[in-house]
């Protein structure tokens, strides 16, 4: 059988002019997870961007193999890192506001009471002990 340059065996020959890019599944998954982690950060979700960002970082590092990181892997690594950093900042800001802003704390407590039937202060009291006064403790932090 003679090869006239149109068959599938032509893809592997050195004289082929068809470029077949290297298919790296880790790179595709890292890119999707990196962008998804950054997008879900802006929807106010906390755990999903952390998981997706961590997976994007790991898969971006795995996609490079032993060579340098290409631009898509670098983008996935950057998106995952930014998503994790933004989520940590959001959590720290919410905890700061809860501890030092009584209006914010009362709003959160009221919203929690509406949604779950008990306040955040009640949850803290149950976990620490019934004789623990959250409000006086937080007033002591503000001094």
Secondary structure as UniProt FT lines:
FT   HELIX           8..12
FT   TURN            14..15
FT   HELIX           25..41
FT   TURN            42..44
FT   HELIX           47..63
FT   TURN            64..66
FT   HELIX           71..100
FT   HELIX           102..116
FT   HELIX           120..128
FT   TURN            130..131
FT   HELIX           134..142
//
